[in-house]
Amino acid sequence: MNLIVAKYNVQYKKDGVLFMSISPGVVEVGHYNDCTPEQMQGLMGFIGQLKVYAPDFAGPISTESSVQHIRAVWEKASVENGDGGSFVSHLGNKQWV
């Protein structure tokens, strides 16, 4: 997908069209509400790894929070700033959680 976004960016930036990818972050969408104990154990292991990467990680964010973060990123992004073709987190950088 990143290659496609980059190619579209090259093709259309002269027309002022911005193409970029934004990760929504780790979002609570109810996916694990009915999980088995084994799945929950796997999830807790994954969250533990995320906390090693980002010690301040407090768990998944709400969909509302994710949308607010994404909107803030795209409202600041522009072709002129060189944001086209990029892949960033919901925080607007390469910090994924």
Phi and psi in radians as a Rosetta constraint file:
Dihedral C 1 N 2 CA 2 C 2 CIRCULARHARMONIC -1.041 0.35
Dihedral N 2 CA 2 C 2 N 3 CIRCULARHARMONIC -0.667 0.35
Dihedral C 2 N 3 CA 3 C 3 CIRCULARHARMONIC -1.123 0.35
Dihedral N 3 CA 3 C 3 N 4 CIRCULARHARMONIC -0.727 0.35
Dihedral C 3 N 4 CA 4 C 4 CIRCULARHARMONIC -1.118 0.35
Dihedral N 4 CA 4 C 4 N 5 CIRCULARHARMONIC -0.784 0.35
Dihedral C 4 N 5 CA 5 C 5 CIRCULARHARMONIC -1.055 0.35
Dihedral N 5 CA 5 C 5 N 6 CIRCULARHARMONIC -0.768 0.35
Dihedral C 5 N 6 CA 6 C 6 CIRCULARHARMONIC -1.109 0.35
Dihedral N 6 CA 6 C 6 N 7 CIRCULARHARMONIC -0.730 0.35
Dihedral C 6 N 7 CA 7 C 7 CIRCULARHARMONIC -1.139 0.35
Dihedral N 7 CA 7 C 7 N 8 CIRCULARHARMONIC -0.768 0.35
Dihedral C 7 N 8 CA 8 C 8 CIRCULARHARMONIC -1.109 0.35
Dihedral N 8 CA 8 C 8 N 9 CIRCULARHARMONIC -0.658 0.35
Dihedral C 8 N 9 CA 9 C 9 CIRCULARHARMONIC -1.055 0.35
Dihedral N 9 CA 9 C 9 N 10 CIRCULARHARMONIC -0.805 0.35
Dihedral C 9 N 10 CA 10 C 10 CIRCULARHARMONIC -1.067 0.35
Dihedral N 10 CA 10 C 10 N 11 CIRCULARHARMONIC -0.724 0.35
Dihedral C 10 N 11 CA 11 C 11 CIRCULARHARMONIC -1.212 0.35
Dihedral N 11 CA 11 C 11 N 12 CIRCULARHARMONIC -0.652 0.35
Dihedral C 11 N 12 CA 12 C 12 CIRCULARHARMONIC -1.944 0.35
Dihedral N 12 CA 12 C 12 N 13 CIRCULARHARMONIC -0.068 0.35
Dihedral C 12 N 13 CA 13 C 13 CIRCULARHARMONIC -1.132 0.35
Dihedral N 13 CA 13 C 13 N 14 CIRCULARHARMONIC -0.500 0.35
Dihedral C 13 N 14 CA 14 C 14 CIRCULARHARMONIC -1.114 0.35
Dihedral N 14 CA 14 C 14 N 15 CIRCULARHARMONIC -0.377 0.35
Dihedral C 14 N 15 CA 15 C 15 CIRCULARHARMONIC -1.637 0.35
Dihedral N 15 CA 15 C 15 N 16 CIRCULARHARMONIC 0.065 0.35
Dihedral C 15 N 16 CA 16 C 16 CIRCULARHARMONIC 1.420 0.35
Dihedral N 16 CA 16 C 16 N 17 CIRCULARHARMONIC 0.268 0.35
Dihedral C 16 N 17 CA 17 C 17 CIRCULARHARMONIC -1.657 0.35
Dihedral N 17 CA 17 C 17 N 18 CIRCULARHARMONIC 2.254 0.35
Dihedral C 17 N 18 CA 18 C 18 CIRCULARHARMONIC -1.766 0.35
Dihedral N 18 CA 18 C 18 N 19 CIRCULARHARMONIC 2.220 0.35
Dihedral C 18 N 19 CA 19 C 19 CIRCULARHARMONIC -2.053 0.35
Dihedral N 19 CA 19 C 19 N 20 CIRCULARHARMONIC 2.205 0.35
Dihedral C 19 N 20 CA 20 C 20 CIRCULARHARMONIC -2.693 0.35
Dihedral N 20 CA 20 C 20 N 21 CIRCULARHARMONIC 2.809 0.35
Dihedral C 20 N 21 CA 21 C 21 CIRCULARHARMONIC -1.946 0.35
Dihedral N 21 CA 21 C 21 N 22 CIRCULARHARMONIC 2.416 0.35
Dihedral C 21 N 22 CA 22 C 22 CIRCULARHARMONIC -2.243 0.35
Dihedral N 22 CA 22 C 22 N 23 CIRCULARHARMONIC 2.121 0.35
Dihedral C 22 N 23 CA 23 C 23 CIRCULARHARMONIC -1.314 0.35
Dihedral N 23 CA 23 C 23 N 24 CIRCULARHARMONIC 2.395 0.35
Dihedral C 23 N 24 CA 24 C 24 CIRCULARHARMONIC -1.335 0.35
Dihedral N 24 CA 24 C 24 N 25 CIRCULARHARMONIC -0.134 0.35
Dihedral C 24 N 25 CA 25 C 25 CIRCULARHARMONIC 1.546 0.35
Dihedral N 25 CA 25 C 25 N 26 CIRCULARHARMONIC -2.982 0.35
Dihedral C 25 N 26 CA 26 C 26 CIRCULARHARMONIC -1.556 0.35
Dihedral N 26 CA 26 C 26 N 27 CIRCULARHARMONIC 1.894 0.35
Dihedral C 26 N 27 CA 27 C 27 CIRCULARHARMONIC -1.998 0.35
Dihedral N 27 CA 27 C 27 N 28 CIRCULARHARMONIC 2.337 0.35
Dihedral C 27 N 28 CA 28 C 28 CIRCULARHARMONIC -1.371 0.35
Dihedral N 28 CA 28 C 28 N 29 CIRCULARHARMONIC 1.956 0.35
Dihedral C 28 N 29 CA 29 C 29 CIRCULARHARMONIC -2.165 0.35
Dihedral N 29 CA 29 C 29 N 30 CIRCULARHARMONIC 0.212 0.35
Dihedral C 29 N 30 CA 30 C 30 CIRCULARHARMONIC 1.448 0.35
Dihedral N 30 CA 30 C 30 N 31 CIRCULARHARMONIC 0.165 0.35
Dihedral C 30 N 31 CA 31 C 31 CIRCULARHARMONIC -1.077 0.35
Dihedral N 31 CA 31 C 31 N 32 CIRCULARHARMONIC -0.541 0.35
Dihedral C 31 N 32 CA 32 C 32 CIRCULARHARMONIC -1.828 0.35
Dihedral N 32 CA 32 C 32 N 33 CIRCULARHARMONIC 0.282 0.35
Dihedral C 32 N 33 CA 33 C 33 CIRCULARHARMONIC -1.076 0.35
Dihedral N 33 CA 33 C 33 N 34 CIRCULARHARMONIC -0.658 0.35
Dihedral C 33 N 34 CA 34 C 34 CIRCULARHARMONIC -1.997 0.35
Dihedral N 34 CA 34 C 34 N 35 CIRCULARHARMONIC 0.590 0.35
Dihedral C 34 N 35 CA 35 C 35 CIRCULARHARMONIC -1.410 0.35
Dihedral N 35 CA 35 C 35 N 36 CIRCULARHARMONIC 2.770 0.35
Dihedral C 35 N 36 CA 36 C 36 CIRCULARHARMONIC -1.353 0.35
Dihedral N 36 CA 36 C 36 N 37 CIRCULARHARMONIC 2.873 0.35
Dihedral C 36 N 37 CA 37 C 37 CIRCULARHARMONIC -1.008 0.35
Dihedral N 37 CA 37 C 37 N 38 CIRCULARHARMONIC -0.614 0.35
Dihedral C 37 N 38 CA 38 C 38 CIRCULARHARMONIC -1.165 0.35
Dihedral N 38 CA 38 C 38 N 39 CIRCULARHARMONIC -0.737 0.35
Dihedral C 38 N 39 CA 39 C 39 CIRCULARHARMONIC -1.129 0.35
Dihedral N 39 CA 39 C 39 N 40 CIRCULARHARMONIC -0.700 0.35
Dihedral C 39 N 40 CA 40 C 40 CIRCULARHARMONIC -1.122 0.35
Dihedral N 40 CA 40 C 40 N 41 CIRCULARHARMONIC -0.680 0.35
Dihedral C 40 N 41 CA 41 C 41 CIRCULARHARMONIC -1.096 0.35
Dihedral N 41 CA 41 C 41 N 42 CIRCULARHARMONIC -0.740 0.35
Dihedral C 41 N 42 CA 42 C 42 CIRCULARHARMONIC -1.099 0.35
Dihedral N 42 CA 42 C 42 N 43 CIRCULARHARMONIC -0.717 0.35
Dihedral C 42 N 43 CA 43 C 43 CIRCULARHARMONIC -1.103 0.35
Dihedral N 43 CA 43 C 43 N 44 CIRCULARHARMONIC -0.758 0.35
Dihedral C 43 N 44 CA 44 C 44 CIRCULARHARMONIC -1.118 0.35
Dihedral N 44 CA 44 C 44 N 45 CIRCULARHARMONIC -0.626 0.35
Dihedral C 44 N 45 CA 45 C 45 CIRCULARHARMONIC -1.117 0.35
Dihedral N 45 CA 45 C 45 N 46 CIRCULARHARMONIC -0.729 0.35
Dihedral C 45 N 46 CA 46 C 46 CIRCULARHARMONIC -1.122 0.35
Dihedral N 46 CA 46 C 46 N 47 CIRCULARHARMONIC -0.785 0.35
Dihedral C 46 N 47 CA 47 C 47 CIRCULARHARMONIC -1.095 0.35
Dihedral N 47 CA 47 C 47 N 48 CIRCULARHARMONIC -0.647 0.35
Dihedral C 47 N 48 CA 48 C 48 CIRCULARHARMONIC -1.055 0.35
Dihedral N 48 CA 48 C 48 N 49 CIRCULARHARMONIC -0.701 0.35
Dihedral C 48 N 49 CA 49 C 49 CIRCULARHARMONIC -1.171 0.35
Dihedral N 49 CA 49 C 49 N 50 CIRCULARHARMONIC -0.661 0.35
Dihedral C 49 N 50 CA 50 C 50 CIRCULARHARMONIC -1.104 0.35
Dihedral N 50 CA 50 C 50 N 51 CIRCULARHARMONIC -0.648 0.35
Dihedral C 50 N 51 CA 51 C 51 CIRCULARHARMONIC -1.207 0.35
Dihedral N 51 CA 51 C 51 N 52 CIRCULARHARMONIC -0.484 0.35
Dihedral C 51 N 52 CA 52 C 52 CIRCULARHARMONIC -1.185 0.35
Dihedral N 52 CA 52 C 52 N 53 CIRCULARHARMONIC -0.750 0.35
Dihedral C 52 N 53 CA 53 C 53 CIRCULARHARMONIC -1.191 0.35
Dihedral N 53 CA 53 C 53 N 54 CIRCULARHARMONIC -0.754 0.35
Dihedral C 53 N 54 CA 54 C 54 CIRCULARHARMONIC -2.347 0.35
Dihedral N 54 CA 54 C 54 N 55 CIRCULARHARMONIC 1.576 0.35
Dihedral C 54 N 55 CA 55 C 55 CIRCULARHARMONIC -0.964 0.35
Dihedral N 55 CA 55 C 55 N 56 CIRCULARHARMONIC -0.432 0.35
Dihedral C 55 N 56 CA 56 C 56 CIRCULARHARMONIC -1.489 0.35
Dihedral N 56 CA 56 C 56 N 57 CIRCULARHARMONIC -0.005 0.35
Dihedral C 56 N 57 CA 57 C 57 CIRCULARHARMONIC -1.065 0.35
Dihedral N 57 CA 57 C 57 N 58 CIRCULARHARMONIC 2.143 0.35
Dihedral C 57 N 58 CA 58 C 58 CIRCULARHARMONIC -1.892 0.35
Dihedral N 58 CA 58 C 58 N 59 CIRCULARHARMONIC 0.162 0.35
Dihedral C 58 N 59 CA 59 C 59 CIRCULARHARMONIC 1.959 0.35
Dihedral N 59 CA 59 C 59 N 60 CIRCULARHARMONIC 3.087 0.35
Dihedral C 59 N 60 CA 60 C 60 CIRCULARHARMONIC -1.038 0.35
Dihedral N 60 CA 60 C 60 N 61 CIRCULARHARMONIC 2.582 0.35
Dihedral C 60 N 61 CA 61 C 61 CIRCULARHARMONIC -1.643 0.35
Dihedral N 61 CA 61 C 61 N 62 CIRCULARHARMONIC 2.856 0.35
Dihedral C 61 N 62 CA 62 C 62 CIRCULARHARMONIC -1.281 0.35
Dihedral N 62 CA 62 C 62 N 63 CIRCULARHARMONIC 2.797 0.35
Dihedral C 62 N 63 CA 63 C 63 CIRCULARHARMONIC -1.074 0.35
Dihedral N 63 CA 63 C 63 N 64 CIRCULARHARMONIC -0.661 0.35
Dihedral C 63 N 64 CA 64 C 64 CIRCULARHARMONIC -1.080 0.35
Dihedral N 64 CA 64 C 64 N 65 CIRCULARHARMONIC -0.782 0.35
Dihedral C 64 N 65 CA 65 C 65 CIRCULARHARMONIC -1.115 0.35
Dihedral N 65 CA 65 C 65 N 66 CIRCULARHARMONIC -0.730 0.35
Dihedral C 65 N 66 CA 66 C 66 CIRCULARHARMONIC -1.049 0.35
Dihedral N 66 CA 66 C 66 N 67 CIRCULARHARMONIC -0.807 0.35
Dihedral C 66 N 67 CA 67 C 67 CIRCULARHARMONIC -1.091 0.35
Dihedral N 67 CA 67 C 67 N 68 CIRCULARHARMONIC -0.720 0.35
Dihedral C 67 N 68 CA 68 C 68 CIRCULARHARMONIC -1.074 0.35
Dihedral N 68 CA 68 C 68 N 69 CIRCULARHARMONIC -0.764 0.35
Dihedral C 68 N 69 CA 69 C 69 CIRCULARHARMONIC -1.104 0.35
Dihedral N 69 CA 69 C 69 N 70 CIRCULARHARMONIC -0.815 0.35
Dihedral C 69 N 70 CA 70 C 70 CIRCULARHARMONIC -1.068 0.35
Dihedral N 70 CA 70 C 70 N 71 CIRCULARHARMONIC -0.768 0.35
Dihedral C 70 N 71 CA 71 C 71 CIRCULARHARMONIC -1.072 0.35
Dihedral N 71 CA 71 C 71 N 72 CIRCULARHARMONIC -0.730 0.35
Dihedral C 71 N 72 CA 72 C 72 CIRCULARHARMONIC -1.073 0.35
Dihedral N 72 CA 72 C 72 N 73 CIRCULARHARMONIC -0.674 0.35
Dihedral C 72 N 73 CA 73 C 73 CIRCULARHARMONIC -1.144 0.35
Dihedral N 73 CA 73 C 73 N 74 CIRCULARHARMONIC -0.858 0.35
Dihedral C 73 N 74 CA 74 C 74 CIRCULARHARMONIC -1.251 0.35
Dihedral N 74 CA 74 C 74 N 75 CIRCULARHARMONIC -0.468 0.35
Dihedral C 74 N 75 CA 75 C 75 CIRCULARHARMONIC -1.230 0.35
Dihedral N 75 CA 75 C 75 N 76 CIRCULARHARMONIC -0.446 0.35
Dihedral C 75 N 76 CA 76 C 76 CIRCULARHARMONIC -1.566 0.35
Dihedral N 76 CA 76 C 76 N 77 CIRCULARHARMONIC -0.334 0.35
Dihedral C 76 N 77 CA 77 C 77 CIRCULARHARMONIC -1.322 0.35
Dihedral N 77 CA 77 C 77 N 78 CIRCULARHARMONIC 2.587 0.35
Dihedral C 77 N 78 CA 78 C 78 CIRCULARHARMONIC -2.752 0.35
Dihedral N 78 CA 78 C 78 N 79 CIRCULARHARMONIC 2.792 0.35
Dihedral C 78 N 79 CA 79 C 79 CIRCULARHARMONIC -1.115 0.35
Dihedral N 79 CA 79 C 79 N 80 CIRCULARHARMONIC -0.719 0.35
Dihedral C 79 N 80 CA 80 C 80 CIRCULARHARMONIC -1.102 0.35
Dihedral N 80 CA 80 C 80 N 81 CIRCULARHARMONIC -0.579 0.35
Dihedral C 80 N 81 CA 81 C 81 CIRCULARHARMONIC -1.377 0.35
Dihedral N 81 CA 81 C 81 N 82 CIRCULARHARMONIC -0.103 0.35
Dihedral C 81 N 82 CA 82 C 82 CIRCULARHARMONIC 1.422 0.35
Dihedral N 82 CA 82 C 82 N 83 CIRCULARHARMONIC 0.371 0.35
Dihedral C 82 N 83 CA 83 C 83 CIRCULARHARMONIC -1.372 0.35
Dihedral N 83 CA 83 C 83 N 84 CIRCULARHARMONIC -0.268 0.35
Dihedral C 83 N 84 CA 84 C 84 CIRCULARHARMONIC -1.058 0.35
Dihedral N 84 CA 84 C 84 N 85 CIRCULARHARMONIC 2.446 0.35
Dihedral C 84 N 85 CA 85 C 85 CIRCULARHARMONIC 1.391 0.35
Dihedral N 85 CA 85 C 85 N 86 CIRCULARHARMONIC 0.031 0.35
Dihedral C 85 N 86 CA 86 C 86 CIRCULARHARMONIC -1.517 0.35
Dihedral N 86 CA 86 C 86 N 87 CIRCULARHARMONIC 2.828 0.35
Dihedral C 86 N 87 CA 87 C 87 CIRCULARHARMONIC -2.230 0.35
Dihedral N 87 CA 87 C 87 N 88 CIRCULARHARMONIC 1.979 0.35
Dihedral C 87 N 88 CA 88 C 88 CIRCULARHARMONIC -2.221 0.35
Dihedral N 88 CA 88 C 88 N 89 CIRCULARHARMONIC 2.910 0.35
Dihedral C 88 N 89 CA 89 C 89 CIRCULARHARMONIC -1.427 0.35
Dihedral N 89 CA 89 C 89 N 90 CIRCULARHARMONIC 3.078 0.35
Dihedral C 89 N 90 CA 90 C 90 CIRCULARHARMONIC -1.109 0.35
Dihedral N 90 CA 90 C 90 N 91 CIRCULARHARMONIC -0.191 0.35
Dihedral C 90 N 91 CA 91 C 91 CIRCULARHARMONIC -1.652 0.35
Dihedral N 91 CA 91 C 91 N 92 CIRCULARHARMONIC -0.035 0.35
Dihedral C 91 N 92 CA 92 C 92 CIRCULARHARMONIC 1.470 0.35
Dihedral N 92 CA 92 C 92 N 93 CIRCULARHARMONIC 0.239 0.35
Dihedral C 92 N 93 CA 93 C 93 CIRCULARHARMONIC -2.480 0.35
Dihedral N 93 CA 93 C 93 N 94 CIRCULARHARMONIC -2.722 0.35
Dihedral C 93 N 94 CA 94 C 94 CIRCULARHARMONIC -1.783 0.35
Dihedral N 94 CA 94 C 94 N 95 CIRCULARHARMONIC 0.287 0.35
Dihedral C 94 N 95 CA 95 C 95 CIRCULARHARMONIC -1.522 0.35
Dihedral N 95 CA 95 C 95 N 96 CIRCULARHARMONIC 1.918 0.35
Dihedral C 95 N 96 CA 96 C 96 CIRCULARHARMONIC -1.499 0.35
Dihedral N 96 CA 96 C 96 N 97 CIRCULARHARMONIC -0.350 0.35
